[in-house]
């Protein structure tokens, strides 16, 4: 019987990251979850503490791991602010978590990733721009550049790289008081995005039928991009 495939998932303690980890575990993967808070999700799950706001420490968190067939970077945070009151510290924190940590993780894990592996970066619908979210939007837009560049670079090894960009999702981030000055938009479909729906799309992209999809950005936003 073949050994289970191994995935590294960031932000596995809550929200979309946890939903992705649970989805992959249910499909037979072994999962290493990276997060600040300790998480236990069963026998095939291993947790490693990592503060993704400190990218220089992220490589240490994955040192010694078995080669990963998939990397899912789901960790994220949102700080809002309008012109005249922007916080450069918040921009630096979001850039560290969303972009710098993704770069460090890929740089560390891809050399030992088997050919045919998968990378999925969690972006955002707001990468196209959103009032009051310019810093957040900018860091998520940067993931599109990373993803397409890596997709081109890794195509000879058949490693696919895609971005999944949710709209307003039913996670703790949505009720974070640090984004209270910009209310979530209402969705045409009348409901928030379910983290499990995002996880299902991620699971497809890193599964066997995702082999011909690379360099793409998938919106899952309950119609808010219409």
LOKOL-288314 format. One record per atom (N, C-alpha, C): residue number from 1; atom name; x, y, z. Coordinates in steps of 0.02 Angstrom, whole numbers, plus 50000, padded with zeros to 5 digits. Example, Ala and Ser with C-alpha at 12.3 -4.5 7.8 and 13.67 -1.06 7.14 Angstrom:
<atoms>
<1 N <50660 49716 50390>>
<1 CA <50615 49775 50390>>
<1 C <50660 49835 50390>>
<2 N <50642 49888 50354>>
<2 CA <50684 49947 50357>>
<2 C <50645 50002 50394>>
</atoms>
This chain:
<atoms>
<1 N <50043 49940 50000>>
<1 CA <50000 50000 50000>>
<1 C <50045 50062 50000>>
<2 N <50032 50112 49955>>
<2 CA <50076 50171 49952>>
<2 C <50072 50213 50015>>
<3 N <50128 50246 50030>>
<3 CA <50130 50291 50087>>
<3 C <50085 50351 50074>>
<4 N <50051 50378 50127>>
<4 CA <50010 50438 50117>>
<4 C <50053 50496 50095>>
<5 N <50025 50539 50054>>
<5 CA <50060 50599 50034>>
<5 C <50062 50649 50092>>
<6 N <50112 50692 50090>>
<6 CA <50124 50740 50144>>
<6 C <50112 50810 50120>>
<7 N <50071 50848 50158>>
<7 CA <50058 50918 50142>>
<7 C <50077 50962 50201>>
<8 N <50104 51021 50186>>
<8 CA <50117 51072 50237>>
<8 C <50064 51126 50228>>
<9 N <50029 51141 50283>>
<9 CA <49973 51189 50281>>
<9 C <49986 51242 50334>>
<10 N <49987 51305 50314>>
<10 CA <49996 51359 50362>>
<10 C <49927 51383 50386>>
<11 N <49927 51413 50446>>
<11 CA <49865 51437 50474>>
<11 C <49817 51382 50493>>
<12 N <49843 51324 50512>>
<12 CA <49802 51264 50522>>
<12 C <49762 51265 50586>>
<13 N <49770 51316 50627>>
<13 CA <49734 51317 50692>>
<13 C <49663 51342 50686>>
<14 N <49646 51377 50631>>
<14 CA <49578 51404 50626>>
<14 C <49562 51422 50554>>
<15 N <49499 51439 50542>>
<15 CA <49478 51466 50478>>
<15 C <49491 51420 50419>>
<16 N <49512 51450 50364>>
<16 CA <49522 51412 50302>>
<16 C <49579 51363 50310>>
<17 N <49633 51381 50344>>
<17 CA <49688 51335 50353>>
<17 C <49668 51272 50389>>
<18 N <49628 51279 50441>>
<18 CA <49604 51219 50477>>
<18 C <49558 51177 50432>>
<19 N <49514 51211 50395>>
<19 CA <49469 51174 50351>>
<19 C <49508 51135 50298>>
<20 N <49561 51166 50272>>
<20 CA <49603 51131 50223>>
<20 C <49638 51071 50254>>
<21 N <49666 51080 50313>>
<21 CA <49700 51025 50347>>
<21 C <49651 50967 50359>>
<22 N <49592 50983 50384>>
<22 CA <49542 50931 50397>>
<22 C <49521 50896 50332>>
<23 N <49514 50934 50280>>
<23 CA <49495 50904 50215>>
<23 C <49548 50855 50191>>
<24 N <49610 50876 50193>>
<24 CA <49664 50833 50169>>
<24 C <49671 50771 50212>>
<25 N <49664 50778 50277>>
<25 CA <49666 50720 50321>>
<25 C <49611 50671 50305>>
<26 N <49552 50697 50289>>
<26 CA <49495 50653 50272>>
<26 C <49507 50616 50207>>
<27 N <49551 50644 50165>>
<27 CA <49567 50612 50101>>
<27 C <49630 50569 50103>>
<28 N <49657 50559 50164>>
<28 CA <49712 50513 50172>>
<28 C <49782 50543 50173>>
<29 N <49786 50609 50170>>
<29 CA <49851 50642 50173>>
<29 C <49879 50641 50244>>
<30 N <49944 50646 50250>>
<30 CA <49977 50666 50312>>
<30 C <49988 50741 50308>>
<31 N <49974 50776 50362>>
<31 CA <49976 50849 50361>>
<31 C <50020 50875 50417>>
<32 N <50065 50920 50400>>
<32 CA <50102 50959 50450>>
<32 C <50071 51029 50450>>
<33 N <50044 51049 50508>>
<33 CA <50013 51114 50514>>
<33 C <50059 51163 50548>>
<34 N <50064 51223 50520>>
<34 CA <50105 51276 50549>>
<34 C <50058 51330 50575>>
<35 N <50066 51348 50638>>
<35 CA <50025 51401 50667>>
<35 C <50056 51422 50733>>
<36 N <50032 51478 50759>>
<36 CA <50057 51500 50825>>
<36 C <50025 51460 50880>>
<37 N <49960 51442 50872>>
<37 CA <49924 51405 50924>>
<37 C <49927 51331 50911>>
<38 N <49940 51293 50964>>
<38 CA <49944 51220 50957>>
<38 C <49878 51192 50933>>
<39 N <49882 51144 50889>>
<39 CA <49823 51114 50858>>
<39 C <49832 51039 50855>>
<40 N <49778 51002 50870>>
<40 CA <49779 50930 50866>>
<40 C <49721 50907 50822>>
<41 N <49737 50873 50768>>
<41 CA <49685 50852 50721>>
<41 C <49688 50777 50705>>
<42 N <49720 50738 50748>>
<42 CA <49720 50667 50736>>
<42 C <49788 50638 50723>>
<43 N <49789 50572 50710>>
<43 CA <49851 50534 50709>>
<43 C <49897 50554 50651>>
<44 N <49869 50574 50594>>
<44 CA <49911 50590 50536>>
<44 C <49926 50665 50532>>
<45 N <49912 50700 50586>>
<45 CA <49926 50772 50588>>
<45 C <49983 50786 50637>>
<46 N <50029 50827 50615>>
<46 CA <50084 50850 50658>>
<46 C <50084 50926 50658>>
<47 N <50091 50954 50718>>
<47 CA <50091 51027 50725>>
<47 C <50161 51052 50739>>
<48 N <50178 51106 50706>>
<48 CA <50241 51141 50722>>
<48 C <50225 51215 50732>>
<49 N <50253 51241 50786>>
<49 CA <50241 51311 50801>>
<49 C <50279 51355 50753>>
<50 N <50245 51405 50728>>
<50 CA <50277 51452 50681>>
<50 C <50240 51519 50685>>
<51 N <50278 51572 50692>>
<51 CA <50250 51639 50689>>
<51 C <50266 51666 50620>>
<52 N <50217 51665 50576>>
<52 CA <50230 51684 50506>>
<52 C <50242 51759 50499>>
<53 N <50229 51797 50552>>
<53 CA <50247 51868 50550>>
<53 C <50322 51878 50558>>
<54 N <50358 51824 50573>>
<54 CA <50431 51825 50578>>
<54 C <50459 51776 50527>>
<55 N <50459 51794 50464>>
<55 CA <50478 51747 50411>>
<55 C <50547 51715 50420>>
<56 N <50592 51750 50454>>
<56 CA <50659 51721 50463>>
<56 C <50657 51657 50505>>
<57 N <50604 51648 50544>>
<57 CA <50599 51588 50586>>
<57 C <50560 51532 50552>>
<58 N <50529 51547 50495>>
<58 CA <50485 51498 50463>>
<58 C <50525 51439 50436>>
<59 N <50583 51451 50408>>
<59 CA <50624 51396 50381>>
<59 C <50641 51347 50436>>
<60 N <50655 51372 50496>>
<60 CA <50671 51327 50552>>
<60 C <50612 51282 50569>>
<61 N <50550 51308 50560>>
<61 CA <50491 51270 50578>>
<61 C <50481 51209 50534>>
<62 N <50508 51211 50472>>
<62 CA <50499 51154 50427>>
<62 C <50563 51114 50418>>
<63 N <50615 51131 50454>>
<63 CA <50677 51094 50450>>
<63 C <50666 51022 50475>>
<64 N <50691 50975 50437>>
<64 CA <50686 50905 50458>>
<64 C <50622 50870 50438>>
<65 N <50575 50906 50406>>
<65 CA <50514 50874 50384>>
<65 C <50527 50827 50326>>
<66 N <50483 50777 50321>>
<66 CA <50484 50735 50261>>
<66 C <50466 50779 50201>>
<67 N <50492 50762 50141>>
<67 CA <50474 50802 50083>>
<67 C <50399 50810 50076>>
<68 N <50377 50870 50059>>
<68 CA <50306 50885 50053>>
<68 C <50285 50882 49980>>
<69 N <50231 50845 49966>>
<69 CA <50203 50844 49898>>
<69 C <50159 50904 49885>>
<70 N <50139 50939 49939>>
<70 CA <50097 50998 49930>>
<70 C <50112 51049 49985>>
<71 N <50108 51112 49965>>
<71 CA <50113 51169 50012>>
<71 C <50051 51211 50002>>
<72 N <50014 51222 50056>>
<72 CA <49955 51266 50055>>
<72 C <49967 51322 50104>>
<73 N <49974 51382 50078>>
<73 CA <49987 51440 50121>>
<73 C <49921 51476 50133>>
<74 N <49889 51460 50190>>
<74 CA <49823 51487 50206>>
<74 C <49824 51538 50261>>
<75 N <49880 51546 50296>>
<75 CA <49883 51593 50352>>
<75 C <49872 51664 50327>>
<76 N <49836 51703 50365>>
<76 CA <49824 51771 50344>>
<76 C <49796 51814 50400>>
<77 N <49799 51879 50390>>
<77 CA <49769 51927 50436>>
<77 C <49749 51987 50396>>
<78 N <49704 52026 50424>>
<78 CA <49681 52085 50388>>
<78 C <49680 52145 50435>>
<79 N <49715 52198 50414>>
<79 CA <49713 52262 50448>>
<79 C <49687 52313 50397>>
<80 N <49638 52352 50416>>
<80 CA <49608 52399 50371>>
<80 C <49630 52470 50388>>
<81 N <49620 52516 50342>>
<81 CA <49637 52586 50355>>
<81 C <49627 52627 50292>>
<82 N <49606 52689 50302>>
<82 CA <49594 52734 50246>>
<82 C <49650 52786 50241>>
<83 N <49657 52815 50182>>
<83 CA <49709 52865 50172>>
<83 C <49702 52921 50223>>
<84 N <49759 52941 50250>>
<84 CA <49760 52989 50304>>
<84 C <49770 52956 50371>>
<85 N <49760 52890 50373>>
<85 CA <49769 52853 50435>>
<85 C <49799 52784 50425>>
<86 N <49838 52777 50371>>
<86 CA <49868 52711 50358>>
<86 C <49924 52696 50406>>
<87 N <49932 52632 50423>>
<87 CA <49981 52610 50472>>
<87 C <50033 52568 50435>>
<88 N <50094 52594 50428>>
<88 CA <50145 52557 50392>>
<88 C <50166 52494 50429>>
<89 N <50158 52494 50495>>
<89 CA <50173 52434 50533>>
<89 C <50125 52378 50515>>
<90 N <50062 52394 50504>>
<90 CA <50013 52344 50484>>
<90 C <50029 52317 50415>>
<91 N <50050 52362 50370>>
<91 CA <50071 52340 50303>>
<91 C <50129 52291 50307>>
<92 N <50178 52306 50348>>
<92 CA <50236 52262 50354>>
<92 C <50216 52195 50383>>
<93 N <50170 52195 50432>>
<93 CA <50148 52132 50462>>
<93 C <50112 52089 50411>>
<94 N <50066 52119 50373>>
<94 CA <50030 52081 50323>>
<94 C <50075 52056 50268>>
<95 N <50123 52098 50247>>
<95 CA <50170 52076 50195>>
<95 C <50211 52017 50220>>
<96 N <50232 52020 50283>>
<96 CA <50272 51965 50311>>
<96 C <50233 51900 50310>>
<97 N <50170 51902 50333>>
<97 CA <50130 51841 50338>>
<97 C <50109 51815 50269>>
<98 N <50084 51860 50227>>
<98 CA <50057 51838 50163>>
<98 C <50110 51822 50111>>
<99 N <50161 51865 50106>>
<99 CA <50208 51861 50050>>
<99 C <50276 51833 50071>>
<100 N <50307 51864 50122>>
<100 CA <50374 51842 50141>>
<100 C <50374 51770 50167>>
<101 N <50324 51752 50207>>
<101 CA <50321 51683 50233>>
<101 C <50310 51633 50177>>
<102 N <50268 51651 50128>>
<102 CA <50258 51606 50071>>
<102 C <50323 51596 50033>>
<103 N <50361 51650 50025>>
<103 CA <50424 51645 49989>>
<103 C <50474 51601 50026>>
<104 N <50480 51610 50091>>
<104 CA <50526 51570 50131>>
<104 C <50506 51496 50128>>
<105 N <50442 51483 50136>>
<105 CA <50419 51413 50136>>
<105 C <50432 51379 50069>>
<106 N <50415 51413 50014>>
<106 CA <50426 51382 49949>>
<106 C <50501 51373 49937>>
<107 N <50541 51423 49956>>
<107 CA <50613 51418 49945>>
<107 C <50643 51360 49984>>
<108 N <50614 51345 50042>>
<108 CA <50640 51291 50084>>
<108 C <50614 51223 50063>>
<109 N <50550 51220 50043>>
<109 CA <50518 51155 50032>>
<109 C <50522 51130 49960>>
<110 N <50523 51176 49911>>
<110 CA <50520 51155 49841>>
<110 C <50580 51114 49818>>
<111 N <50641 51129 49841>>
<111 CA <50697 51088 49817>>
<111 C <50688 51013 49830>>
<112 N <50655 50995 49885>>
<112 CA <50644 50924 49900>>
<112 C <50574 50900 49882>>
<113 N <50533 50944 49855>>
<113 CA <50465 50925 49835>>
<113 C <50468 50877 49776>>
<114 N <50431 50822 49778>>
<114 CA <50432 50777 49720>>
<114 C <50406 50811 49657>>
<115 N <50433 50792 49600>>
<115 CA <50405 50817 49537>>
<115 C <50331 50799 49535>>
<116 N <50291 50845 49509>>
<116 CA <50218 50835 49509>>
<116 C <50185 50861 49572>>
<117 N <50222 50896 49614>>
<117 CA <50194 50923 49675>>
<117 C <50146 50981 49662>>
<118 N <50121 51009 49717>>
<118 CA <50070 51062 49713>>
<118 C <50085 51118 49762>>
<119 N <50072 51180 49741>>
<119 CA <50073 51237 49786>>
<119 C <50008 51276 49775>>
<120 N <49974 51292 49830>>
<120 CA <49915 51335 49828>>
<120 C <49924 51392 49877>>
<121 N <49916 51453 49853>>
<121 CA <49921 51513 49894>>
<121 C <49850 51541 49903>>
<122 N <49832 51558 49965>>
<122 CA <49767 51587 49978>>
<122 C <49771 51663 49968>>
<123 N <49739 51686 49916>>
<123 CA <49737 51757 49901>>
<123 C <49674 51788 49928>>
<124 N <49646 51834 49891>>
<124 CA <49584 51867 49911>>
<124 C <49552 51901 49851>>
<125 N <49486 51903 49851>>
<125 CA <49450 51940 49799>>
<125 C <49471 52013 49799>>
<126 N <49490 52039 49858>>
<126 CA <49507 52110 49863>>
<126 C <49575 52126 49832>>
<127 N <49610 52077 49805>>
<127 CA <49672 52092 49769>>
<127 C <49660 52139 49711>>
<128 N <49599 52140 49686>>
<128 CA <49582 52186 49632>>
<128 C <49569 52257 49656>>
<129 N <49569 52267 49722>>
<129 CA <49559 52333 49750>>
<129 C <49496 52337 49791>>
<130 N <49500 52369 49849>>
<130 CA <49443 52378 49893>>
<130 C <49454 52439 49936>>
<131 N <49406 52484 49939>>
<131 CA <49412 52545 49979>>
<131 C <49424 52527 50052>>
<132 N <49474 52560 50082>>
<132 CA <49490 52548 50152>>
<132 C <49533 52488 50164>>
<133 N <49551 52452 50110>>
<133 CA <49591 52391 50118>>
<133 C <49652 52392 50073>>
<134 N <49679 52452 50060>>
<134 CA <49733 52457 50010>>
<134 C <49794 52416 50029>>
<135 N <49813 52417 50093>>
<135 CA <49872 52379 50113>>
<135 C <49859 52303 50108>>
<136 N <49801 52282 50131>>
<136 CA <49783 52211 50127>>
<136 C <49780 52189 50054>>
<137 N <49747 52230 50013>>
<137 CA <49740 52214 49942>>
<137 C <49809 52208 49909>>
<138 N <49854 52253 49927>>
<138 CA <49920 52252 49896>>
<138 C <49958 52188 49912>>
<139 N <49954 52165 49974>>
<139 CA <49991 52104 49993>>
<139 C <49960 52043 49960>>
<140 N <49894 52042 49952>>
<140 CA <49862 51985 49919>>
<140 C <49876 51987 49844>>
<141 N <49879 52047 49814>>
<141 CA <49895 52052 49743>>
<141 C <49966 52026 49730>>
<142 N <50011 52036 49778>>
<142 CA <50079 52012 49770>>
<142 C <50082 51936 49762>>
<143 N <50034 51901 49793>>
<143 CA <50033 51829 49787>>
<143 C <50019 51807 49715>>
<144 N <49983 51847 49678>>
<144 CA <49970 51830 49608>>
<144 C <50035 51831 49568>>
<145 N <50077 51880 49582>>
<145 CA <50142 51883 49549>>
<145 C <50186 51824 49568>>
<146 N <50187 51808 49632>>
<146 CA <50226 51750 49654>>
<146 C <50200 51687 49620>>
<147 N <50135 51677 49623>>
<147 CA <50106 51615 49597>>
<147 C <50120 51605 49523>>
<148 N <50110 51656 49483>>
<148 CA <50121 51647 49411>>
<148 C <50195 51639 49395>>
<149 N <50238 51674 49432>>
<149 CA <50310 51667 49420>>
<149 C <50334 51597 49438>>
<150 N <50311 51572 49496>>
<150 CA <50331 51505 49516>>
<150 C <50302 51452 49469>>
<151 N <50240 51464 49445>>
<151 CA <50209 51417 49399>>
<151 C <50252 51408 49336>>
<152 N <50277 51464 49309>>
<152 CA <50320 51461 49250>>
<152 C <50386 51426 49266>>
<153 N <50414 51443 49324>>
<153 CA <50479 51415 49343>>
<153 C <50476 51340 49356>>
<154 N <50421 51317 49384>>
<154 CA <50416 51248 49406>>
<154 C <50381 51202 49356>>
<155 N <50356 51230 49301>>
<155 CA <50322 51189 49252>>
<155 C <50364 51131 49226>>
<156 N <50430 51140 49215>>
<156 CA <50469 51083 49192>>
<156 C <50469 51024 49241>>
<157 N <50456 51038 49304>>
<157 CA <50452 50984 49354>>
<157 C <50380 50962 49366>>
<158 N <50334 50988 49327>>
<158 CA <50262 50971 49333>>
<158 C <50234 50989 49403>>
<159 N <50265 51037 49436>>
<159 CA <50238 51063 49499>>
<159 C <50191 51121 49481>>
<160 N <50128 51115 49502>>
<160 CA <50079 51166 49486>>
<160 C <50076 51217 49543>>
<161 N <50061 51279 49526>>
<161 CA <50055 51333 49574>>
<161 C <49993 51374 49557>>
<162 N <49947 51378 49604>>
<162 CA <49885 51415 49593>>
<162 C <49867 51457 49654>>
<163 N <49825 51507 49642>>
<163 CA <49800 51550 49695>>
<163 C <49724 51539 49700>>
<164 N <49700 51532 49761>>
<164 CA <49628 51529 49775>>
<164 C <49610 51592 49813>>
<165 N <49563 51630 49787>>
<165 CA <49548 51697 49814>>
<165 C <49476 51700 49839>>
<166 N <49466 51689 49904>>
<166 CA <49398 51693 49931>>
<166 C <49373 51765 49938>>
<167 N <49308 51772 49936>>
<167 CA <49275 51833 49957>>
<167 C <49260 51829 50031>>
<168 N <49210 51866 50055>>
<168 CA <49194 51866 50128>>
<168 C <49179 51795 50153>>
<169 N <49221 51771 50197>>
<169 CA <49218 51701 50219>>
<169 C <49203 51698 50294>>
<170 N <49164 51649 50312>>
<170 CA <49142 51642 50382>>
<170 C <49199 51615 50425>>
<171 N <49246 51659 50443>>
<171 CA <49303 51641 50484>>
<171 C <49312 51693 50539>>
<172 N <49353 51679 50589>>
<172 CA <49365 51729 50641>>
<172 C <49392 51796 50615>>
<173 N <49428 51795 50558>>
<173 CA <49454 51858 50531>>
<173 C <49398 51908 50516>>
<174 N <49340 51882 50497>>
<174 CA <49286 51926 50477>>
<174 C <49260 51968 50535>>
<175 N <49267 51942 50597>>
<175 CA <49243 51979 50655>>
<175 C <49300 52010 50695>>
<176 N <49360 52011 50668>>
<176 CA <49417 52041 50702>>
<176 C <49405 52116 50712>>
<177 N <49407 52141 50773>>
<177 CA <49394 52213 50784>>
<177 C <49443 52258 50749>>
<178 N <49501 52233 50730>>
<178 CA <49551 52275 50697>>
<178 C <49534 52290 50624>>
<179 N <49478 52262 50601>>
<179 CA <49455 52279 50534>>
<179 C <49383 52307 50537>>
<180 N <49364 52331 50596>>
<180 CA <49295 52351 50608>>
<180 C <49274 52412 50568>>
<181 N <49322 52453 50546>>
<181 CA <49303 52514 50509>>
<181 C <49284 52501 50437>>
<182 N <49292 52439 50414>>
<182 CA <49270 52420 50346>>
<182 C <49226 52358 50353>>
<183 N <49161 52368 50347>>
<183 CA <49115 52312 50356>>
<183 C <49118 52263 50298>>
<184 N <49108 52198 50310>>
<184 CA <49106 52150 50255>>
<184 C <49051 52167 50205>>
<185 N <49065 52156 50142>>
<185 CA <49014 52169 50091>>
<185 C <48962 52113 50093>>
<186 N <48901 52130 50072>>
<186 CA <48850 52079 50064>>
<186 C <48862 52042 49999>>
<187 N <48841 51980 49995>>
<187 CA <48854 51940 49936>>
<187 C <48789 51931 49896>>
<188 N <48794 51931 49829>>
<188 CA <48734 51920 49788>>
<188 C <48699 51854 49804>>
<189 N <48737 51803 49822>>
<189 CA <48706 51739 49838>>
<189 C <48675 51737 49908>>
<190 N <48688 51789 49947>>
<190 CA <48655 51795 50012>>
<190 C <48686 51757 50069>>
<191 N <48747 51733 50060>>
<191 CA <48779 51697 50115>>
<191 C <48854 51708 50111>>
<192 N <48887 51702 50168>>
<192 CA <48959 51704 50170>>
<192 C <48988 51640 50139>>
<193 N <49050 51645 50116>>
<193 CA <49085 51586 50091>>
<193 C <49100 51540 50150>>
<194 N <49088 51476 50141>>
<194 CA <49102 51426 50192>>
<194 C <49175 51403 50184>>
<195 N <49215 51404 50239>>
<195 CA <49284 51380 50233>>
<195 C <49290 51310 50203>>
<196 N <49239 51267 50215>>
<196 CA <49242 51200 50186>>
<196 C <49237 51201 50111>>
<197 N <49201 51251 50083>>
<197 CA <49198 51257 50010>>
<197 C <49265 51277 49981>>
<198 N <49300 51322 50016>>
<198 CA <49367 51341 49995>>
<198 C <49414 51280 49998>>
<199 N <49408 51243 50053>>
<199 CA <49451 51184 50062>>
<199 C <49438 51133 50008>>
<200 N <49376 51126 49986>>
<200 CA <49360 51077 49933>>
<200 C <49394 51097 49868>>
<201 N <49394 51162 49853>>
<201 CA <49428 51184 49792>>
<201 C <49504 51173 49797>>
<202 N <49532 51189 49856>>
<202 CA <49603 51177 49866>>
<202 C <49618 51102 49857>>
<203 N <49576 51060 49887>>
<203 CA <49586 50988 49882>>
<203 C <49585 50965 49810>>
<204 N <49542 50994 49768>>
<204 CA <49541 50975 49697>>
<204 C <49606 50995 49663>>
<205 N <49628 51057 49677>>
<205 CA <49688 51082 49643>>
<205 C <49751 51042 49661>>
<206 N <49754 51016 49722>>
<206 CA <49813 50977 49740>>
<206 C <49803 50902 49730>>
<207 N <49744 50884 49706>>
<207 CA <49730 50814 49692>>
<207 C <49752 50794 49622>>
<208 N <49738 50732 49603>>
<208 CA <49762 50706 49538>>
<208 C <49733 50743 49478>>
<209 N <49672 50771 49484>>
<209 CA <49642 50804 49427>>
<209 C <49661 50878 49423>>
<210 N <49705 50900 49468>>
<210 CA <49732 50968 49463>>
<210 C <49796 50972 49424>>
<211 N <49817 50918 49394>>
<211 CA <49883 50916 49363>>
<211 C <49890 50961 49302>>
<212 N <49834 50979 49269>>
<212 CA <49837 51021 49209>>
<212 C <49820 51094 49224>>
<213 N <49815 51113 49287>>
<213 CA <49796 51181 49306>>
<213 C <49854 51214 49342>>
<214 N <49880 51268 49314>>
<214 CA <49935 51302 49347>>
<214 C <49936 51376 49327>>
<215 N <49960 51417 49373>>
<215 CA <49965 51489 49360>>
<215 C <49899 51525 49360>>
<216 N <49847 51496 49392>>
<216 CA <49780 51525 49389>>
<216 C <49759 51554 49457>>
<217 N <49710 51599 49454>>
<217 CA <49681 51629 49513>>
<217 C <49607 51613 49514>>
<218 N <49585 51577 49565>>
<218 CA <49515 51555 49568>>
<218 C <49478 51595 49621>>
<219 N <49427 51632 49599>>
<219 CA <49385 51669 49646>>
<219 C <49330 51623 49672>>
<220 N <49319 51626 49737>>
<220 CA <49263 51590 49767>>
<220 C <49232 51639 49816>>
<221 N <49180 51675 49793>>
<221 CA <49161 51737 49827>>
<221 C <49086 51747 49834>>
<222 N <49046 51696 49822>>
<222 CA <48973 51701 49828>>
<222 C <48945 51758 49786>>
<223 N <48978 51772 49730>>
<223 CA <48954 51821 49683>>
<223 C <48978 51892 49693>>
<224 N <49020 51905 49742>>
<224 CA <49040 51975 49755>>
<224 C <49085 52003 49701>>
<225 N <49113 51962 49658>>
<225 CA <49155 51988 49604>>
<225 C <49115 52003 49541>>
<226 N <49049 51990 49542>>
<226 CA <49009 52002 49483>>
<226 C <49004 52077 49469>>
</atoms>
